[in-house]
Amino acid sequence: MANGVLMPKAGITVESCIIGKWKKAVGDHVAMGEILFDYETDKASFECESTAEGELLEIFFQDGDEVPCLVNVCAIGAKGEDCSALRPDGAAPAAAPAAAEAPAAQAAPAAAPAAPAAPVVSGAPVSPRARKLAETAGVDAAQAAGTGPNGRIIERDVRRLMSEGAPAQAAQPAVEAAPAAQAAAPAAVETEYEDVKFSNIRKVIAKGMVTSLQTMAQLTEHFTFDASAIQGYRKLLKGMEGDYAGITLGDMLLFAVSRTILDYPDLNANTISEDTVRHFRHVNLGVAVDTPRGLMVPTIFSADQKSLLQISREVKELAAEARSGKINPDLLAGGTFTVTNLGSAGVEMFTPVINPPQTGILGVCGITQRVRAGKDGQIQLYPAMGLSLTVDHRVVDGAPAAYFMKALCKNLEQFTALLAL
């Protein structure tokens, strides 16, 4: 009996995945555990292992298709076995039905075709299989109502459109082919630019940032503090053995935030409706990580209950997983407050954008040398580190935000005392 292989569910928050590239072809023998294809969510990529052994009888979805989780993507069994019962809706092969209907669409007289009604273009994305079927059958896929993930038009939508008697696309007169060919000729000239499509993660980042700025009244406050204490403690740790030597100034910032923010519940919160904010009893600290695929924000859950060393170890592990593209999507959600660090890039001040539905984000800046009057009245230099806090002004007023920053700066300037609490 043939067996179906399901699209894995890569985390409880993931509803669909996009097939990257198939590693096996129809007719190949597949062993249990062999890699069939790679796939990605909007933030991470994975490999799908075979859950059956035998011949790859049929592939239901192609490279680039978006497939709902826990839906059959292919069938594996003995050579010649019937696997039609395993085929999900909208994934049936297009060859036979499309070939039968194509001549009928082309048989319409071309003498004086009536002007077709303007199609209703949905603007929804069209899967490759749906586009191929529509082109073969001579119908406009954009007229179909998409029932796939996020309104995507998939093959079953085009078949439904065909069954409803959708008019074939008007064929262009042959005399138009020559001008079209002439218009294409200049394309051979090398251009001075390159158009690059957004990746899936870049689309998600763009949508999140626009949503953040369009739906929140964001206010940013800038502070500096004397970084002498954390620099001194960092110097002490560098002389120690093991993971202690790897603790960074950024790790100390995360630790200090986790110990300070619980006294300011409106900042350790999510906005769940226009008039409701949810306060959290623990700090699920999001940490912005720059990766080759774009910005990711993994979460240190219950950071307020973890030691400085535990936070240091966990943030390094999360960052490594994010940069590899293999991070569990569940670790990219659930944050109650985010810290983003641009200090290593030399940034002295910036306005970080809140990660919805959170109510605040802290930007960590670089260290600059400033002057101040010493106890003896003499001018002295000191290392000043900048911090930029952006808050959702609908939830957090300017004064409470400033009080949090003052408390955070004090804890950082007296860092060893904070460790003793």
Disulfide bonds with the S-S distance in Angstrom:
none
